[in-house]
Amino acid sequence: MSSRAVYAARTSALAAILTLLAMSPVRAQEAQQTIVFGAPMSLTGAQAKEGRLTREGYDFWARYTNAHGGLRVGNTSYPVAIRYLDDGSSPAASASAAEKLVSVEHVDFLLGPYGSAQTFAAAAIAEQHGVPMISSGGSAERTFNQGYRFVFGVQSPARKYLTGIIEFAVRRTPRPQTVAISAAGDAFSREVQQGAVQSANDHGLRVVYAERYTDDPASITAAAGAIVAKHPDIILNAGHLQDALAMHRALAAQNATAKLYGYSVGPDTPEFRAALGAGAEAVVGSAQWSPAVSYIGDPGFYRTAAAYASAFTREIGHAPDYHDAEATAACLAFAYALQAAHSIERDAVRDALVRLNVMTFFGQIRFDARGVNVYKPMVVNQIQSGTLVTIYPYRLANARPVYPAPRAGDHETAVRQ
């Protein structure tokens, strides 16, 4: 081969190498153009219904963001995507899903699963890899008492779940004197029960029952029987949707006569009202949010609960409950933090979350030193004629409460006060 041919060949090869090198940053940049969130989720298993609501809230935000040009971070607008892996409502599977999402799927950030046990498991993985995770469905403070730096939660802590119901009840006439508080055995339910017992004591109520049941249906039936035998004025349950359904049916079957029935999880879900029908009349539930709250959020999303609820209902086909709303709020926390950080680097976003203090349609999002949002109050909702209304705090209420509750099987004796 002539020297000229050798030179030409070398020049051509060098040009090809330079072209590839020039293209590499572009391709790397293109790979980063979508911000990808990963979420272990209860798509099956005991908490699949709550998991479905959580996913609805996440997806609603993602579609809104992409429809409005993506997420603006510095001078770049990024589309967003959410990848889900089913954890089957199992903490161990939630940890495995979080590990796969981070190590195999290479997601940028994590959105929390539904359930405190699942959140606790996934949080350890997020912390291990230094990936910011925002929980929307795991309120047990056990997760946030581990000294983690990368884990945050937008929801009020578990110990507050039943305290609003107690505060409401002691302001009613006739004033209740006694309360029974049952609980499932998981960390969330235990913390809810502990907070309720403390609140009852603080408000001068006598706690006549504060025991826990197991997953065995017979255990819930036995607990209901023990509660009915105490004739409490207030019956409260710290558990999840299936617990609430089973407990309320067992109480009705044993002719409970309490003035008020309240649940930490259940009444806000469409499934509770559909399953119990008229038997759910006047039941109350604590909630992270309702469409009646009057917060005015910062710009960048639906600024009021009413606007969010209206848009959500049009798109999804049913009104949002607090599981939907708190999930959307977790996404908003990431959005505001990314904007404040002017970066998609994990450490920068984590630091922005530490400093975050914004008002949203969901309420204030701000974290204490542990990553817990202790700044937003819960609300008390009640089922009236099959519709969920807000009755407490009074400044946020959109309906008068029904009190005392009707006797089991009798739905004509309720009085709005």
C-alpha positions in Angstrom: 0.0 0.0 0.0 1.4 3.4 -0.9 2.1 6.0 1.8 -0.7 8.1 0.5 -3.1 5.2 0.9 -1.9 4.5 4.4 -2.3 8.2 5.3 -5.8 8.2 3.9 -6.8 5.1 5.8 -5.4 6.4 9.1 -7.1 9.7 8.5 -10.4 8.0 7.9 -10.1 5.8 11.0 -9.2 8.8 13.1 -12.2 10.7 11.8 -14.4 7.8 12.6 -13.0 7.7 16.2 -13.5 11.4 16.6 -17.1 11.1 15.3 -17.8 8.3 17.9 -16.3 10.4 20.7 -18.3 13.4 19.7 -21.5 11.3 19.6 -21.0 9.7 23.0 -21.8 12.8 25.1 -24.9 13.4 23.0 -26.1 9.8 23.5 -25.3 10.0 27.2 -27.2 13.3 27.4 -30.1 11.8 25.5 -30.2 8.9 28.0 -30.6 11.4 30.8 -33.4 13.4 29.1 -36.1 11.4 31.0 -36.1 11.6 34.8 -37.1 8.1 35.9 -38.7 7.3 39.2 -39.0 3.8 40.5 -41.7 2.6 42.8 -42.1 -0.8 44.5 -45.9 -1.2 44.7 -48.6 -3.4 46.1 -50.2 -4.3 42.8 -51.3 -7.6 44.3 -51.7 -8.9 47.8 -53.6 -7.8 50.9 -53.0 -4.1 50.2 -53.5 -4.1 46.5 -56.5 -1.7 46.6 -54.5 0.9 48.5 -51.6 0.3 46.2 -53.8 0.9 43.2 -54.9 4.3 44.6 -51.2 5.2 45.3 -50.3 4.4 41.7 -53.1 6.5 40.5 -51.8 9.5 42.4 -48.3 9.0 41.1 -49.4 8.5 37.5 -51.7 11.5 37.6 -48.8 13.8 38.4 -46.6 12.2 35.7 -49.2 12.7 33.0 -49.8 16.3 34.1 -46.1 17.1 34.1 -45.4 15.6 30.7 -48.5 17.3 29.2 -47.1 20.7 30.5 -43.7 20.4 28.9 -41.9 18.2 31.4 -40.1 19.1 34.6 -38.0 22.2 34.5 -34.6 21.8 36.2 -32.2 24.7 35.6 -32.3 25.4 31.9 -33.6 21.9 30.8 -37.1 20.5 30.7 -37.2 16.7 31.4 -40.0 14.3 30.7 -40.7 12.0 33.6 -41.5 8.3 33.8 -42.4 5.9 36.6 -41.4 2.3 36.7 -43.3 -0.1 39.0 -42.4 -3.4 40.3 -45.0 -5.5 42.2 -44.1 -6.2 45.8 -47.1 -8.3 46.5 -47.8 -6.3 49.7 -44.6 -8.0 51.1 -41.9 -6.1 52.9 -39.2 -8.5 51.7 -40.4 -8.2 48.1 -40.5 -4.5 48.5 -36.8 -4.4 49.4 -36.0 -6.7 46.5 -38.0 -4.5 44.1 -36.3 -1.4 45.3 -32.9 -3.1 44.9 -33.7 -4.1 41.3 -35.1 -0.6 40.4 -31.9 1.0 41.6 -29.2 -1.6 40.6 -30.7 -3.0 37.4 -33.3 -0.5 36.1 -31.0 2.4 37.2 -33.9 4.7 38.1 -32.9 8.2 39.2 -35.1 8.4 42.4 -37.5 6.3 44.4 -41.2 6.9 45.2 -42.3 4.9 48.3 -44.5 1.8 48.2 -47.8 1.6 50.0 -47.6 0.4 53.6 -45.3 1.2 56.5 -43.7 -2.3 56.6 -43.0 -2.1 52.9 -41.7 1.5 53.2 -39.4 0.5 56.1 -37.9 -2.3 53.9 -37.5 -0.1 50.8 -36.0 2.8 52.8 -33.0 0.7 53.8 -32.2 0.1 50.2 -32.6 3.7 49.3 -30.3 4.8 52.1 -27.7 2.1 51.2 -27.5 3.4 47.6 -27.8 7.1 48.4 -31.0 7.4 46.4 -33.6 10.0 47.6 -36.9 8.3 48.4 -40.1 10.1 49.3 -42.8 8.0 51.0 -46.5 8.7 50.6 -48.0 5.6 52.1 -45.8 4.6 55.0 -46.5 6.8 58.1 -44.9 4.7 60.8 -42.1 6.8 62.4 -40.0 3.7 62.9 -38.8 4.2 59.3 -37.7 7.8 60.1 -36.0 7.0 63.4 -33.1 5.1 61.8 -31.0 8.2 61.1 -31.4 7.9 57.4 -30.4 10.9 55.2 -32.1 10.1 52.0 -35.6 9.1 53.1 -38.5 11.6 53.5 -42.3 11.3 54.0 -45.0 13.8 52.9 -47.7 12.3 55.1 -48.5 13.1 58.8 -47.0 10.5 61.1 -48.9 7.5 62.3 -49.4 8.6 65.8 -51.6 11.4 64.6 -54.1 9.2 62.7 -56.8 8.8 65.4 -56.1 11.9 67.5 -58.3 14.2 65.4 -61.2 11.8 65.9 -60.7 12.0 69.6 -60.4 15.8 69.6 -63.7 15.9 67.6 -65.5 13.4 69.9 -64.8 15.2 73.2 -66.4 18.4 71.8 -69.7 16.6 71.1 -72.9 16.4 73.3 -73.3 14.0 75.0 -69.6 14.0 75.7 -68.2 10.4 75.5 -66.5 9.0 78.6 -64.9 5.7 77.4 -63.1 4.5 74.3 -61.9 1.1 72.9 -58.9 1.1 70.6 -58.1 -2.1 68.7 -55.1 -2.5 66.5 -53.5 -4.9 64.0 -50.0 -6.1 64.8 -47.9 -4.1 62.2 -45.7 -1.2 63.1 -48.1 1.4 61.6 -51.1 0.1 63.5 -49.2 -0.1 66.7 -48.0 3.5 66.4 -51.5 4.6 65.6 -52.9 2.9 68.7 -50.2 4.3 70.9 -50.9 7.8 69.7 -54.7 7.3 70.2 -54.2 6.0 73.8 -52.1 8.9 74.7 -54.6 11.4 73.1 -57.5 9.7 75.0 -55.7 10.0 78.3 -54.8 13.6 77.6 -58.5 14.4 76.9 -59.8 12.6 80.0 -61.3 9.6 78.2 -61.1 6.2 80.0 -59.5 3.6 77.8 -61.4 0.4 78.4 -59.8 -1.7 75.7 -56.4 -1.4 73.9 -55.5 -4.8 72.6 -54.2 -6.1 69.3 -55.5 -8.9 67.0 -53.8 -11.1 64.5 -54.4 -11.7 60.8 -56.7 -14.6 61.6 -60.4 -13.5 61.0 -61.4 -15.3 64.2 -59.0 -12.9 66.1 -60.9 -9.9 64.8 -64.2 -11.4 65.7 -63.0 -12.1 69.2 -61.7 -8.6 69.5 -65.0 -7.2 68.5 -66.8 -9.4 71.1 -64.4 -8.2 73.8 -65.0 -4.5 72.8 -68.8 -4.9 72.7 -68.7 -6.4 76.2 -67.1 -3.1 77.5 -69.9 -0.9 76.1 -67.5 1.9 75.1 -68.8 5.3 73.9 -66.2 5.4 71.1 -64.8 2.4 69.1 -61.6 3.1 67.2 -59.5 0.8 65.1 -55.9 1.1 64.0 -55.4 -1.0 60.9 -55.9 -1.1 57.2 -58.8 -1.4 54.8 -59.4 -5.2 55.2 -59.2 -4.8 59.0 -61.7 -2.0 59.0 -64.2 -4.0 56.9 -63.9 -7.1 59.0 -64.0 -5.2 62.3 -67.1 -3.1 61.4 -69.0 -6.2 60.2 -68.1 -8.0 63.4 -69.2 -5.1 65.5 -72.5 -4.9 63.7 -73.1 -8.6 64.0 -72.6 -8.3 67.8 -74.9 -5.3 68.1 -72.4 -2.7 69.1 -73.9 0.5 70.5 -71.1 3.1 70.4 -71.7 6.8 69.9 -68.9 6.9 67.3 -67.0 4.4 65.1 -63.7 5.5 63.7 -60.9 3.8 61.6 -57.4 4.8 60.7 -57.8 3.5 57.2 -60.9 2.4 55.4 -63.8 4.9 55.3 -62.0 7.1 52.7 -61.7 4.3 50.2 -64.5 3.7 47.7 -64.3 0.0 48.5 -65.3 0.5 52.2 -68.5 2.4 51.3 -69.3 0.0 48.5 -68.8 -3.1 50.6 -70.8 -1.9 53.6 -73.5 0.2 51.9 -75.9 1.6 54.5 -73.9 -0.1 57.2 -71.2 2.5 56.8 -73.5 5.4 57.7 -71.9 7.9 60.1 -68.6 6.0 60.3 -65.6 8.4 60.5 -62.1 8.0 59.3 -58.9 10.0 59.8 -57.4 11.2 56.5 -54.3 12.9 55.3 -56.4 15.1 53.0 -59.9 15.8 51.6 -61.2 17.8 48.7 -62.6 20.2 51.3 -59.3 21.5 52.6 -58.6 25.2 51.9 -54.9 25.3 51.2 -53.6 27.6 48.4 -50.6 25.9 46.9 -47.6 27.4 45.3 -47.6 27.8 41.5 -46.6 24.8 39.3 -49.6 22.4 39.8 -53.3 22.5 40.7 -53.2 25.0 43.6 -56.3 24.0 45.5 -57.9 20.7 46.6 -61.0 21.5 44.6 -59.1 22.0 41.4 -57.1 18.8 42.0 -60.2 16.8 42.7 -62.1 18.1 39.7 -59.2 17.4 37.3 -58.5 14.0 38.8 -62.2 13.0 38.6 -62.4 14.0 35.0 -59.3 12.0 34.0 -59.5 8.9 36.3 -63.3 8.5 36.5 -63.7 8.7 40.3 -63.0 11.3 42.9 -59.6 11.1 44.6 -59.2 10.0 48.2 -56.3 10.8 50.4 -54.2 7.9 49.1 -54.3 9.4 45.7 -53.6 12.9 47.0 -50.7 12.0 49.2 -49.1 10.1 46.3 -49.3 13.1 44.1 -47.9 15.2 46.9 -44.8 13.0 47.1 -44.2 13.6 43.4 -44.7 17.3 43.9 -42.1 17.3 46.7 -39.6 15.8 44.2 -40.6 18.4 41.6 -40.1 21.4 43.8 -36.8 20.0 45.2 -35.4 19.3 41.7 -36.3 22.8 40.6 -34.7 24.3 43.7 -31.6 22.2 43.3 -31.1 23.2 39.6 -29.7 19.7 39.2 -30.7 16.1 38.9 -27.8 14.9 40.9 -29.0 12.8 43.9 -27.0 14.6 46.6 -28.2 18.0 45.4 -31.8 16.9 45.3 -31.4 15.4 48.8 -30.1 18.7 50.1 -33.0 20.6 48.5 -35.5 18.2 50.1 -33.9 19.0 53.5 -34.6 22.7 52.9 -38.0 22.2 51.2 -40.9 24.3 52.6 -43.8 24.7 50.1 -47.5 24.9 50.3 -49.5 22.6 48.0 -53.1 21.5 47.4 -52.3 18.7 49.9 -51.0 21.1 52.6 -47.6 22.1 53.8 -44.7 20.0 52.7 -41.8 20.4 55.1 -39.6 17.9 56.8 -38.1 17.7 60.3 -34.6 16.5 60.9 -35.7 12.9 60.5 -37.5 13.5 57.2 -41.1 13.5 58.7 -43.7 16.0 57.7 -45.0 17.0 61.2 -46.3 20.3 59.9 -49.5 19.2 58.2 -52.7 18.3 60.2 -54.9 15.4 59.5 -58.7 15.8 58.8 -61.7 13.8 60.0 -64.1 12.6 57.3 -67.5 11.0 57.8 -69.7 8.9 55.5 -73.2 10.5 55.2 -75.7 8.9 52.9 -73.0 7.2 51.0 -70.9 10.3 50.5 -67.7 11.2 52.2 -67.7 14.7 53.8 -65.2 16.5 56.0 -66.4 17.3 59.6 -63.2 18.3 61.5 -61.2 20.5 62.0 -64.2 22.8 61.8 -62.3 25.5 59.8 -61.9 22.9 57.0 -65.3 21.2 57.3 -67.8 21.2 54.5 -70.6 19.4 56.4 -72.2 19.1 59.9 -71.3 15.9 61.7 -73.7 13.1 62.4 -73.6 12.2 66.1 -74.3 10.0 67.9 -73.9 7.2 65.3 -76.9 5.0 64.6 -77.2 1.7 66.2 -76.0 -1.3 64.2 -78.6 -2.0 61.6 -80.5 1.2 62.3 -79.7 4.1 60.0 -82.6 6.4 60.8 -81.6 7.6 64.3 -78.6 9.7 63.4 -78.8 13.4 64.2 -76.8 16.2 62.5 -75.5 18.5 65.2 
